[in-house]
Amino acid sequence: MALKCGIVGLPNVGKSTLFNCLSSARAQSANFPFCTIEPNVGVITVPDERLIKLADIDNPKKVVPTTIEIVDIAGLVKGASKGEGLGNQFLANIRETDAILHVLRCYDNDNVTHVDGSINPVRDKEVIDTELQLKDLETVENRIVKVQRQLKDATNKDAKKIFEVATKTKEALLQGISVRAIDFTESEKEIIDSFFLLTDKPVMYVCNVDEASAKNGNAYVDAVRDAVKNEKAEILVIAASTEADIAEFETYEEKQMFLEDIGLEEPGVNKLINSAYKLLNLETYFTTGPDETRAWTFPKGIKAPKSAGIIHSDFEKGFIRAEVIKFDEYVRLGSESACREAGKIAIEGKEYVLQDGDIMHFRFNV
């Protein structure tokens, strides 16, 4: 699955530094606005110890982890919704992403300038929120105009419902409320999803702090938490400059020693990647054997045929059944053959809902 997260934020908050830590692609990092003109794109690996354990058991020729595409999007300023600065480009790039990683500067440093001259992450958040809300408002108002014409057609039963949802959304946006924070019914959510609104995308607020605040946060982070308490959003505290230092170490042992010295258990980027995976409501299943051990990304709640289609469309079209082994059983027994002998391979049909960590083998006929 081609999944994409966009790193956004005001200029000079640490977006490119964070991107460099996440990806092997290198974005320019400089102390001035708009240092990232074109969106930098990189592919990041999702850390998963289960994949390593399976590879240790089967010793395959190839190990393939699951990945997420990460995009470092040009900094945004006030007026972006009207095309100011790099606004049009920013909005076009963010529309293509599945989720937003919104970086907020939560540290003081007189040597790193801020586009607004002072540190206030809640204000910075509201600047970007406002620009995205204004663009969504434009989209919703255009939809209202269109659906109002359809209301004249008595046979169009959906038009009234769409109009009601669009009007409800417009009223919230005018109050400065992002779409993700609006309380929709299930049927209303289906309608609003079809609008593809920017503030409906899942968001993680990444609080970029100094090294001393990496473990417990600070007053700036507390202010952000309070500001987003009513949103359906994740918050992650990370010291991007420290992560850049960690990334410079070549060996795992060197990185762990550095982490211990500063009181952290794992790199913040690992937490960010896993949190982004969770934010997108994703889980992982595995295929494993002597040739390849591989992790596959799937949306939570998917059924067996659709999950087979992630590997190849023919697997879904000709789906017959799935053989399922639970990860813990595979590790405990040590091989597929041992699982088979112990009766730990379940035969599942088209209605089986995949579980995170399932080891799958699909039977199909095309």
C-alpha positions as CSV (number, residue, x, y, z in Angstrom):
1,M,0.0,0.0,0.0
2,A,1.4,3.4,-1.0
3,L,0.8,5.5,2.2
4,K,2.0,9.0,2.5
5,C,2.5,11.3,5.5
6,G,3.3,15.0,5.0
7,I,5.5,16.9,7.4
8,V,4.1,20.4,7.7
9,G,4.7,23.5,9.9
10,L,5.7,27.1,9.7
11,P,9.2,27.9,8.3
12,N,12.1,27.1,10.6
13,V,10.4,24.8,13.1
14,G,12.6,21.8,12.4
15,K,10.7,20.0,9.5
16,S,13.7,19.4,7.3
17,T,15.8,18.3,10.3
18,L,13.2,15.8,11.3
19,F,12.8,14.6,7.7
20,N,16.6,14.0,7.5
21,C,16.4,11.8,10.6
22,L,13.5,9.8,9.2
23,S,14.7,9.3,5.7
24,S,17.8,8.5,3.8
25,A,16.8,11.3,1.4
26,R,18.5,14.6,2.5
27,A,16.5,17.8,2.7
28,Q,18.4,21.1,2.8
29,S,18.3,22.4,6.4
30,A,19.1,26.1,6.8
31,N,18.3,28.9,9.1
32,F,16.0,30.8,6.8
33,P,12.4,30.5,5.6
34,F,11.5,28.4,2.5
35,C,14.7,26.4,2.5
36,T,12.6,23.5,1.3
37,I,11.1,24.7,-2.0
38,E,10.2,21.4,-3.6
39,P,8.7,18.6,-1.4
40,N,11.4,16.1,-0.5
41,V,10.1,12.5,-0.6
42,G,11.6,9.6,1.2
43,V,10.6,6.1,2.1
44,I,10.9,5.1,5.8
45,T,10.9,1.6,7.3
46,V,8.4,0.8,10.0
47,P,10.4,-0.7,12.9
48,D,9.0,-4.1,13.8
49,E,10.8,-6.6,16.0
50,R,8.4,-9.4,15.0
51,L,9.8,-9.3,11.4
52,I,13.3,-9.8,12.9
53,K,12.1,-12.8,15.0
54,L,10.5,-14.5,12.0
55,A,13.7,-13.9,9.9
56,D,15.8,-15.5,12.7
57,I,13.5,-18.6,12.5
58,D,13.3,-19.0,8.7
59,N,16.7,-17.5,7.7
60,P,15.2,-16.3,4.4
61,K,17.1,-15.0,1.3
62,K,15.4,-11.7,1.7
63,V,13.7,-9.7,4.4
64,V,11.2,-6.9,3.4
65,P,9.8,-4.6,6.0
66,T,6.7,-2.4,5.6
67,T,7.2,1.2,4.7
68,I,5.6,4.6,4.8
69,E,6.3,7.5,2.3
70,I,7.3,10.7,4.1
71,V,7.1,14.1,2.4
72,D,8.8,17.3,3.7
73,I,6.4,20.0,2.5
74,A,7.4,23.7,2.0
75,G,6.8,26.0,5.0
76,L,3.5,27.8,5.1
77,V,2.7,31.4,6.1
78,K,-0.4,33.5,6.7
79,G,-2.4,34.0,3.5
80,A,-1.5,30.6,2.1
81,S,-5.2,29.8,1.4
82,K,-5.1,32.9,-0.9
83,G,-1.8,31.9,-2.6
84,E,0.6,33.9,-0.4
85,G,4.1,32.7,-0.1
86,L,4.2,29.1,-1.3
87,G,0.6,28.6,-0.3
88,N,-0.8,27.1,-3.5
89,Q,2.0,24.6,-3.7
90,F,1.7,23.7,0.0
91,L,-2.0,23.1,-0.2
92,A,-1.7,20.9,-3.3
93,N,1.1,18.8,-1.7
94,I,-0.8,18.3,1.6
95,R,-4.0,17.3,-0.3
96,E,-2.1,14.3,-1.7
97,T,-1.1,13.0,1.8
98,D,-2.9,10.4,3.9
99,A,-2.0,12.0,7.3
100,I,-0.3,15.2,8.6
101,L,2.7,15.4,10.9
102,H,2.4,18.9,12.1
103,V,5.8,20.1,13.6
104,L,5.6,22.8,16.3
105,R,8.6,24.6,17.7
106,C,8.6,24.1,21.5
107,Y,12.1,25.3,22.4
108,D,14.0,28.6,22.9
109,N,17.1,29.4,20.8
110,D,18.1,32.9,19.9
111,N,20.3,31.6,17.2
112,V,17.4,30.1,15.2
113,T,15.0,32.7,14.0
114,H,11.3,32.3,14.1
115,V,9.2,33.7,11.2
116,D,7.0,35.5,13.7
117,G,9.8,36.7,16.0
118,S,8.7,34.8,19.1
119,I,8.0,31.2,20.3
120,N,4.4,30.3,20.6
121,P,3.5,26.8,19.3
122,V,-0.3,27.2,19.9
123,R,-0.2,30.4,17.8
124,D,1.8,28.6,15.1
125,K,-0.7,25.7,15.1
126,E,-3.6,28.1,14.7
127,V,-1.9,29.8,11.7
128,I,-1.8,26.6,9.8
129,D,-5.2,25.5,11.0
130,T,-6.7,28.7,9.9
131,E,-5.2,28.5,6.4
132,L,-6.4,24.9,6.0
133,Q,-9.8,25.7,7.4
134,L,-10.2,28.6,5.0
135,K,-9.4,26.3,2.0
136,D,-11.9,23.7,3.3
137,L,-14.5,26.5,3.7
138,E,-14.0,27.4,0.1
139,T,-14.5,23.7,-0.9
140,V,-17.6,23.3,1.3
141,E,-19.2,26.5,0.0
142,N,-18.7,25.4,-3.6
143,R,-20.3,22.1,-2.7
144,I,-23.3,23.9,-1.1
145,V,-23.9,26.0,-4.2
146,K,-23.8,22.8,-6.3
147,V,-26.1,20.8,-4.1
148,Q,-28.6,23.7,-3.8
149,R,-29.3,23.3,-7.5
150,Q,-29.8,19.6,-7.0
151,L,-32.4,20.2,-4.2
152,K,-34.9,21.3,-6.9
153,D,-34.9,17.7,-8.2
154,A,-37.4,15.9,-6.0
155,T,-36.0,12.5,-7.1
156,N,-32.5,13.3,-5.7
157,K,-32.9,11.9,-2.2
158,D,-29.2,12.3,-1.3
159,A,-29.1,16.1,-2.0
160,K,-30.8,17.1,1.2
161,K,-28.6,15.0,3.4
162,I,-25.4,16.3,1.6
163,F,-26.7,19.9,2.0
164,E,-27.3,19.4,5.7
165,V,-23.8,17.9,6.3
166,A,-22.1,20.6,4.2
167,T,-24.0,23.3,6.1
168,K,-23.0,21.8,9.5
169,T,-19.4,21.6,8.4
170,K,-19.5,25.2,7.1
171,E,-20.8,26.5,10.5
172,A,-18.0,24.6,12.3
173,L,-15.3,25.9,10.0
174,L,-16.5,29.5,10.5
175,Q,-16.0,29.0,14.2
176,G,-12.4,27.9,13.6
177,I,-13.1,24.2,14.2
178,S,-11.3,21.7,12.0
179,V,-13.4,19.0,10.4
180,R,-11.7,16.2,12.3
181,A,-13.0,17.7,15.6
182,I,-16.7,17.8,14.4
183,D,-19.0,15.3,15.9
184,F,-20.5,13.4,12.9
185,T,-22.8,10.4,12.8
186,E,-21.6,7.4,10.9
187,S,-23.7,8.3,7.8
188,E,-22.6,12.0,8.0
189,K,-18.9,10.8,8.2
190,E,-19.4,8.9,4.9
191,I,-20.6,12.0,3.2
192,I,-17.9,14.3,4.6
193,D,-15.2,11.8,3.6
194,S,-16.2,12.3,0.0
195,F,-15.4,16.0,0.2
196,F,-11.6,15.2,0.8
197,L,-11.2,18.1,3.1
198,L,-7.7,19.1,4.4
199,T,-8.7,19.4,8.1
200,D,-10.4,16.0,8.0
201,K,-7.0,14.3,7.6
202,P,-5.6,12.5,10.7
203,V,-3.0,14.7,12.4
204,M,-0.1,14.2,14.8
205,Y,1.4,17.2,16.5
206,V,5.1,16.7,16.8
207,C,6.4,19.0,19.5
208,N,10.1,19.7,18.6
209,V,11.9,20.4,21.9
210,D,15.4,20.8,23.2
211,E,17.4,17.8,24.5
212,A,16.6,18.5,28.1
213,S,12.8,18.3,27.4
214,A,12.9,15.2,25.2
215,K,11.7,12.9,28.0
216,N,9.1,14.8,29.8
217,G,8.3,17.8,27.6
218,N,8.0,21.4,28.8
219,A,5.6,24.3,29.3
220,Y,5.2,24.8,25.5
221,V,4.2,21.1,25.1
222,D,1.7,21.4,28.0
223,A,0.1,24.4,26.1
224,V,-0.1,22.4,23.0
225,R,-1.8,19.4,24.8
226,D,-4.4,21.8,26.3
227,A,-5.0,23.4,22.9
228,V,-5.7,20.1,21.1
229,K,-7.5,18.2,23.8
230,N,-10.8,18.3,21.9
231,E,-9.2,17.1,18.6
232,K,-8.9,13.5,17.5
233,A,-5.1,13.9,17.3
234,E,-1.9,12.4,18.5
235,I,0.9,14.3,20.3
236,L,4.6,13.3,20.2
237,V,7.5,15.0,21.9
238,I,10.8,14.8,20.0
239,A,14.1,16.6,20.0
240,A,14.9,16.8,16.3
241,S,18.4,18.1,16.8
242,T,19.2,15.2,19.2
243,E,17.7,12.8,16.7
244,A,20.0,14.2,14.0
245,D,22.9,13.4,16.4
246,I,21.6,9.9,16.9
247,A,21.4,9.4,13.2
248,E,25.1,10.1,12.8
249,F,26.1,7.0,14.7
250,E,26.8,4.0,12.5
251,T,26.1,1.1,14.8
252,Y,23.2,0.1,16.9
253,E,25.4,-0.2,20.0
254,E,26.7,3.4,19.6
255,K,23.2,4.7,19.3
256,Q,22.0,2.8,22.4
257,M,25.0,4.2,24.4
258,F,24.1,7.7,23.4
259,L,20.4,7.1,24.2
260,E,21.3,5.8,27.7
261,D,23.5,8.9,28.3
262,I,20.6,11.2,27.7
263,G,18.0,9.0,29.5
264,L,16.0,7.7,26.5
265,E,15.0,4.1,25.7
266,E,14.7,4.4,22.0
267,P,15.1,7.0,19.2
268,G,12.2,9.4,19.0
269,V,11.9,8.8,15.3
270,N,11.0,5.1,16.0
271,K,8.1,6.3,18.2
272,L,7.1,8.8,15.5
273,I,7.1,6.1,12.7
274,N,5.1,3.7,14.8
275,S,2.7,6.5,15.9
276,A,2.2,7.5,12.3
277,Y,1.3,3.9,11.5
278,K,-1.2,3.9,14.3
279,L,-2.6,7.3,13.2
280,L,-3.4,5.8,9.8
281,N,-5.3,3.0,11.5
282,L,-2.9,0.4,10.0
283,E,-1.8,-3.0,11.1
284,T,0.7,-5.6,9.8
285,Y,0.5,-9.2,8.6
286,F,3.4,-11.4,7.6
287,T,4.4,-13.9,5.0
288,T,7.5,-16.0,5.7
289,G,9.5,-18.9,4.3
290,P,13.0,-19.8,3.0
291,D,12.8,-17.3,0.1
292,E,11.4,-14.2,1.8
293,T,10.1,-12.9,5.2
294,R,7.9,-9.9,4.5
295,A,5.6,-7.5,6.4
296,W,2.4,-6.3,4.7
297,T,0.4,-3.2,5.6
298,F,-3.3,-3.4,5.9
299,P,-6.2,-1.2,7.1
300,K,-7.5,-2.4,10.5
301,G,-10.7,-4.5,10.0
302,I,-10.0,-5.7,6.5
303,K,-11.2,-9.2,5.5
304,A,-9.1,-12.0,4.1
305,P,-9.8,-11.6,0.3
306,K,-8.9,-7.8,0.4
307,S,-5.8,-8.6,2.4
308,A,-4.7,-11.1,-0.2
309,G,-5.3,-8.4,-2.9
310,I,-2.6,-6.3,-1.2
311,I,0.0,-8.9,-2.5
312,H,-1.6,-9.2,-5.9
313,S,-5.0,-8.5,-7.4
314,D,-5.2,-12.1,-8.7
315,F,-5.0,-13.3,-5.1
316,E,-8.2,-11.4,-4.3
317,K,-10.1,-12.3,-7.5
318,G,-9.4,-16.1,-7.1
319,F,-9.4,-16.3,-3.3
320,I,-10.3,-19.7,-2.0
321,R,-9.1,-19.7,1.6
322,A,-6.4,-18.5,3.9
323,E,-4.1,-20.5,6.2
324,V,-3.5,-18.4,9.3
325,I,-0.9,-18.9,12.0
326,K,-0.7,-16.6,15.1
327,F,2.7,-14.9,15.5
328,D,3.2,-16.1,19.1
329,E,2.5,-19.7,18.1
330,Y,4.9,-19.5,15.2
331,V,7.7,-18.2,17.5
332,R,6.9,-20.7,20.2
333,L,6.9,-23.8,17.9
334,G,9.7,-22.6,15.6
335,S,8.4,-23.4,12.1
336,E,5.4,-23.7,9.8
337,S,5.7,-27.5,9.8
338,A,5.7,-27.6,13.6
339,C,2.6,-25.4,13.7
340,R,0.9,-27.7,11.2
341,E,1.8,-30.8,13.2
342,A,0.4,-29.1,16.4
343,G,-2.8,-28.1,14.7
344,K,-2.1,-24.4,15.0
345,I,-2.9,-23.5,11.4
346,A,-6.4,-22.2,11.1
347,I,-8.3,-22.5,7.8
348,E,-10.3,-19.3,7.3
349,G,-12.7,-18.2,4.6
350,K,-13.8,-14.9,3.0
351,E,-15.3,-13.5,6.2
352,Y,-12.2,-13.8,8.3
353,V,-11.1,-10.4,9.7
354,L,-7.3,-10.1,9.8
355,Q,-5.6,-9.5,13.1
356,D,-2.3,-7.6,13.6
357,G,0.6,-10.1,13.5
358,D,-1.2,-12.8,11.6
359,I,1.1,-15.0,9.4
360,M,-0.8,-15.7,6.2
361,H,-0.7,-18.1,3.4
362,F,-3.4,-17.6,0.7
363,R,-4.9,-20.3,-1.5
364,F,-6.3,-18.9,-4.8
365,N,-7.3,-20.0,-8.3
366,V,-7.6,-17.7,-11.3
